[in-house]
């Protein structure tokens, strides 16, 4: 009987220790508030860092102002919590940026972007960002992205490509329903650089296999001009980069900066 009691005590102690280890890992792998602010903060010289052309305090105002703004405008959304942001329009040239007025202080429940030369910057995004098929020159910059089925769903189609897309400086904080970044069809247009989609300086954490084949990044139907620069997934013990279908591109810089 004493042996049985001893075994039970040992098993209970082992279970408590396991729970403590798991809790510690969760805290270690979860981004802190100061990391969120740092990763969403404006970087000198980065796109979207210009003075606010307009300051708005509602989604409807942000969407309407972005739709009518001339190329080069920066629309700043006030601190607060908002529903999904929808951006559309052709802003060929300098483009239009919609960003949080104060980095990391405006939270949106997702974003849908459809058009040309539009940028989303410095938000906390509690949901999925979708770049619609056929969009060109879309930039997703310095956001904290969490909670969606995908973190970023770029070009959800089997036939129509997105082109000249930039995903830079974001924190993808899982878990997600599936992939942190899902790429479908992408293409490099006849512009000066080779990038169909540039994945640069992002951090991906918390992606866990849940039966849906979860990856940090999955390229499904393929395309051309898929490039990685700077950081690959960090603090991510079960990371994965999966490419299916034909794709041309490269890893330009292996250093974690």
VMD Tcl script that draws the C-alpha trace (Angstrom):
set ca {
  {0.00 0.00 0.00}
  {2.84 2.38 0.86}
  {4.38 1.74 -2.54}
  {1.08 2.63 -4.25}
  {0.85 5.86 -2.23}
  {4.44 6.67 -3.12}
  {3.76 6.06 -6.82}
  {0.69 8.30 -6.70}
  {2.65 11.10 -5.04}
  {5.41 10.80 -7.66}
  {2.87 10.83 -10.50}
  {1.14 13.90 -9.01}
  {4.47 15.69 -8.61}
  {5.42 14.87 -12.21}
  {2.06 16.19 -13.45}
  {2.50 19.45 -11.51}
  {6.00 19.88 -12.89}
  {4.76 19.24 -16.44}
  {2.02 21.86 -16.05}
  {4.59 24.36 -14.75}
  {6.92 23.67 -17.69}
  {4.08 24.11 -20.22}
  {2.99 27.35 -18.52}
  {6.57 28.61 -18.65}
  {6.85 27.83 -22.35}
  {3.59 29.65 -23.06}
  {4.89 32.73 -21.28}
  {8.25 32.47 -23.06}
  {6.73 32.09 -26.52}
  {3.99 34.69 -26.07}
  {5.00 38.19 -27.15}
  {5.00 40.77 -24.35}
  {3.29 44.13 -24.69}
  {6.64 45.90 -25.05}
  {7.56 43.54 -27.89}
  {4.23 44.26 -29.57}
  {4.81 48.01 -29.38}
  {8.38 47.61 -30.64}
  {7.32 45.50 -33.61}
  {4.47 47.83 -34.55}
  {6.42 51.04 -34.00}
  {7.24 53.25 -36.93}
  {10.73 52.71 -38.30}
  {12.55 55.77 -39.67}
  {12.21 55.94 -43.42}
  {9.71 53.07 -43.65}
  {6.62 53.39 -45.85}
  {3.67 54.82 -43.92}
  {5.88 56.84 -41.56}
  {4.89 60.18 -43.09}
  {2.78 62.82 -41.39}
  {-0.93 62.06 -41.23}
  {-2.81 63.56 -44.17}
  {-6.04 62.91 -42.31}
  {-6.93 61.77 -38.77}
  {-10.09 59.73 -38.43}
  {-11.92 58.05 -35.56}
  {-14.21 55.49 -37.21}
  {-13.89 52.69 -39.76}
  {-16.39 54.24 -42.12}
  {-14.46 57.50 -42.07}
  {-11.15 55.68 -42.61}
  {-12.52 53.69 -45.55}
  {-14.19 56.69 -47.20}
  {-11.15 58.93 -46.73}
  {-8.78 56.29 -48.10}
  {-11.05 55.77 -51.09}
  {-11.05 59.43 -52.05}
  {-7.49 60.31 -51.00}
  {-4.86 61.16 -53.62}
  {-1.77 58.96 -54.00}
  {0.74 59.69 -51.24}
  {-1.84 60.21 -48.52}
  {-1.49 58.72 -45.02}
  {-4.76 58.11 -43.18}
  {-4.40 57.71 -39.39}
  {-7.00 55.88 -37.30}
  {-7.39 56.93 -33.67}
  {-6.80 54.65 -30.69}
  {-9.59 52.14 -30.03}
  {-11.11 48.81 -31.03}
  {-12.79 48.45 -34.42}
  {-14.40 45.85 -36.67}
  {-12.86 44.65 -39.97}
  {-11.26 47.35 -42.10}
  {-12.02 47.22 -45.83}
  {-9.75 49.04 -48.25}
  {-10.22 49.23 -52.00}
  {-9.17 51.50 -54.80}
  {-6.53 52.16 -57.44}
  {-3.82 54.37 -55.96}
  {-1.15 53.70 -58.58}
  {2.09 55.52 -57.92}
  {2.81 56.76 -54.41}
  {-0.08 54.77 -52.98}
  {-2.25 55.36 -49.91}
  {-1.44 54.13 -46.39}
  {-3.96 53.51 -43.62}
  {-2.25 53.16 -40.25}
  {-2.82 53.39 -36.54}
  {-2.31 56.97 -35.41}
  {-0.28 55.58 -32.49}
  {1.45 52.29 -33.32}
  {-0.21 49.32 -31.65}
  {-2.97 51.41 -30.05}
  {-5.69 50.78 -32.65}
  {-7.07 47.24 -32.89}
  {-9.04 45.99 -35.89}
  {-10.80 42.62 -36.11}
  {-9.29 41.93 -39.55}
  {-8.70 43.61 -42.89}
  {-9.75 43.06 -46.49}
  {-7.59 44.81 -49.10}
  {-8.53 45.01 -52.78}
  {-6.85 47.30 -55.29}
  {-3.52 48.85 -56.20}
  {-0.77 50.42 -54.06}
  {-2.51 50.27 -50.69}
  {-0.73 49.81 -47.36}
  {-1.89 48.69 -43.91}
  {0.46 49.64 -41.06}
  {1.02 49.68 -37.29}
  {-2.24 47.99 -36.20}
  {-3.05 45.24 -33.78}
  {-5.05 42.89 -36.00}
  {-7.24 40.44 -34.07}
  {-8.28 38.40 -37.09}
  {-7.32 37.63 -40.67}
  {-5.88 39.97 -43.29}
  {-7.02 39.09 -46.82}
  {-5.44 40.45 -49.99}
  {-7.97 39.95 -52.75}
  {-7.05 38.27 -56.07}
  {-5.86 40.68 -58.74}
  {-4.49 43.22 -56.25}
  {-1.14 44.83 -57.00}
  {1.38 46.68 -54.86}
  {-0.23 45.85 -51.51}
  {1.91 46.31 -48.39}
  {1.31 44.88 -44.90}
  {3.74 46.67 -42.58}
  {4.63 46.54 -38.89}
  {1.41 45.02 -37.56}
  {0.73 42.52 -34.77}
  {-1.48 39.84 -36.33}
  {-3.27 37.14 -34.31}
  {-6.43 35.12 -34.01}
  {-7.53 34.49 -37.61}
  {-7.92 31.19 -39.43}
  {-4.93 32.47 -41.39}
  {-2.84 35.41 -40.21}
  {-2.46 36.61 -43.81}
  {-4.41 35.07 -46.69}
  {-2.78 36.42 -49.82}
  {-4.74 35.98 -53.05}
  {-7.34 33.31 -52.08}
  {-7.84 31.83 -55.54}
  {-6.52 29.07 -57.77}
  {-6.30 31.19 -60.90}
  {-5.84 34.97 -60.41}
  {-2.52 36.25 -59.07}
  {-1.69 39.08 -56.75}
  {1.48 40.95 -57.70}
  {4.25 43.08 -56.18}
  {3.20 42.41 -52.58}
  {5.27 43.33 -49.51}
  {4.89 41.75 -46.05}
  {7.39 43.48 -43.79}
  {8.09 43.92 -40.09}
  {5.01 42.12 -38.77}
  {4.59 39.96 -35.68}
  {2.44 36.91 -36.43}
  {1.35 35.71 -32.99}
  {-0.33 32.29 -33.18}
  {-1.97 29.97 -32.81}
  {-3.97 30.28 -36.02}
  {-6.63 28.01 -37.44}
  {-4.09 26.94 -40.07}
  {-1.14 28.92 -41.49}
  {0.35 32.18 -40.26}
  {0.91 33.18 -43.92}
  {-0.99 31.50 -46.75}
  {0.15 32.37 -50.28}
  {-1.95 31.27 -53.22}
  {-1.19 32.80 -56.63}
  {1.50 35.52 -56.86}
  {3.40 37.19 -59.66}
  {6.07 39.80 -60.30}
  {4.90 42.47 -62.71}
  {7.20 44.32 -65.09}
  {8.45 46.71 -62.39}
  {12.06 47.40 -61.43}
  {12.47 44.71 -58.74}
  {12.17 40.90 -58.95}
  {9.61 40.53 -56.15}
  {6.21 39.00 -56.74}
  {5.89 38.80 -52.97}
  {8.58 39.91 -50.54}
  {8.50 38.48 -47.00}
  {10.91 40.63 -45.00}
  {11.80 41.08 -41.34}
  {8.74 39.32 -39.88}
  {8.54 37.29 -36.67}
  {6.27 34.25 -36.46}
  {5.48 32.54 -33.17}
  {2.90 30.24 -31.61}
  {2.04 28.19 -34.73}
  {0.96 24.73 -33.58}
  {-0.15 21.68 -35.53}
  {-3.86 21.18 -34.87}
  {-4.75 18.66 -37.57}
  {-5.10 21.29 -40.33}
  {-1.44 21.08 -41.48}
  {-0.50 24.36 -39.83}
  {2.61 26.09 -41.19}
  {4.38 29.37 -40.61}
  {4.11 29.94 -44.36}
  {2.50 27.83 -47.03}
  {2.70 28.55 -50.76}
  {-0.08 26.55 -52.39}
  {-0.54 27.16 -56.11}
  {2.77 28.86 -56.73}
  {3.97 31.75 -58.82}
  {7.12 33.75 -59.37}
  {9.17 36.19 -57.36}
  {8.74 34.74 -53.84}
  {11.61 36.17 -51.77}
  {12.57 36.08 -48.09}
  {14.76 38.65 -46.38}
  {16.06 38.90 -42.86}
  {14.15 37.11 -40.09}
  {12.72 33.68 -40.52}
  {10.41 32.29 -37.80}
  {11.77 32.94 -34.30}
  {10.76 31.44 -30.95}
  {8.90 28.86 -33.04}
  {9.84 25.26 -32.20}
  {7.37 23.70 -34.64}
  {7.86 26.02 -37.59}
  {7.38 25.12 -41.22}
  {7.79 26.66 -44.62}
  {5.86 24.62 -47.17}
  {5.87 25.28 -50.90}
  {3.54 23.40 -53.20}
  {3.32 23.91 -56.94}
  {5.88 25.77 -59.07}
  {7.51 28.84 -57.56}
  {10.55 30.95 -58.41}
  {12.30 33.19 -55.93}
  {14.95 33.02 -53.27}
  {16.29 33.56 -49.78}
  {18.28 36.77 -50.08}
  {19.63 37.08 -46.54}
  {19.91 34.25 -44.01}
  {20.96 36.49 -41.14}
  {18.50 37.06 -38.29}
  {18.77 40.79 -37.78}
}
mol new
graphics top color blue
foreach p $ca { graphics top sphere $p radius 0.5 }
foreach p [lrange $ca 0 end-1] q [lrange $ca 1 end] { graphics top cylinder $p $q radius 0.2 }
display resetview
